[in-house]
Structure formats: structure tokens, C-alpha cells
Amino acid sequence: MARRVINRPPAGPMPSGLAGAAAGRRILVVMKTARAATRRHLPTSPFAPPSAAPPAEQFAVQDQVTHDKYGLGRVIGIEGDVTLVVDFGSCCLRIMTPCAKLTKL
């Protein structure tokens, strides 16, 4: 014996916004434009825009540096203001700058 399923609306009153949707119509509402661009930020607000990033460190040949993984090293070469050649004693590495793990001492 086959069962027949009948789609019925839920019992009880419907919210006014859903009444049109239940009848098969779509409700299109134009949203207001965001005002966040015109609001000013308070200095103590935790949602204030982040401050400008500090300038990238400038390295020179013979600078001592420390790396989180490789330890203490010395800059032995600079390639095009972007890449450093660093001698860590056990190995020499080419490191792209800026590098969060590399700190000038």
C-alpha cells in the first residue's frame, strides 16, 4: 500500500515576512548602504584600524642575526635588497626578507 504525502503549511500564525514566501512569491528587499565607512574610530576602540607596519629591517654585510630555527649567524651577502646570504656556522642559507623568524642583533 502506497502512502501519499501532502505538503501542508505549519499550524499557527505565520510571521508577516514569511506569509508571501509561503504563497510561492519571492520577497525582495533593498538593503540600506553600510554606514561604517563614514563612522570615525575612537582611539580606545578594540576595532580601530591596525597601525602602520613598522619599517622592514635593513641588513648589511657582517651584521649578526638570529633565526628561530638555525640560531646565531652572520650576514655574508646581500642579493638585490631582497635576499640575504647568512652563515650559521653549520650551513649557509639564502633567506628572503622580510622574514619573521630572522632578527637583527
N, C-alpha and C positions, 0 to 999 in steps of 0.2 A: 504494500500500500504506500503510495507516494504522498509526501506531505507538501502542502502548499504554504509558502512564506509570503506574508503580506507585510509590506513596509508601512508602518503607522507612525505618525508623529508622536513624540513623547507626550505623556499626560501632563496636564497642568498648563499654566500660562507661560508663554514664550517671552523672552526679553524682546523689547521693541526692535533692537538691531538685528535679531535673527528671524523675525517674522517674515521679512521679504526673502531671505535666503531659503527659508523652508518652502516657500511657494515656487522656487525654481528661478528666482531672479537674482542677479548679482548686485551687490551694493558697492558702489564706487564712491569713495570719499576722498576729496582732495586734502592732502596733509598740509599743515602750515609749515612755512620755511623755518629752519632752525635759527634760533637767536644766539647760539653760542658764539658765533663769530663776532657779535657786537658787544658781548659782555667783557668786562675787564677782569683781570685776575688779581686777587688780593695777595700781598706778599707772603702771608702766613698760610695760604691755602695749600693743602697737600696735592691739589690738582693743577698747580701752576705749571706752565711750560718748563721743561728742563733747561737749566742754564747752559750756556755755550760750552762746548767741549774744550778742555784745556789743549793748548797747542802741542803738537807732536814733539817728542824729544828729538833734539838734534844730536847726532853722534859724530864723533871724529875718530880718526885713526889713533890707536893707543888708549882709547877710553876703556876703563874697566866696567864690565857689565855683569849682571847676574841673571840667570834663567831659571825658571821654576823646575825644569826637568834636568838640565845639564849642569847647573851650578855656576861657579865663577868663571869668567872668561875675559878675553881682551879682543877688542875690535882690531882686525889686521887689514881690513879693506872695506871700501865703500863703492858700490856699483850703482851709479846713476841716481843717487839720493833716495833710492827705494830699497835696496838690498844691502845688508851688512854681511861681511865675512867675519865670523867670530871664531877664535881659537879657544876651545875649552880645555885644552891640555890633552885629553884623550881623543878628541875629534875636532875637526874644523867644519863649521856649518854655515850655509848661506841662509839668512833669516830676512824675510820681508818685513818692512816696517810700515805702519806701526804694529807692534806685537805686544799684546797684553802680558805675556809671560816674561818679557825682556825688560830689565830695569837698569838704568844708568846709575853707577855708583859715584 
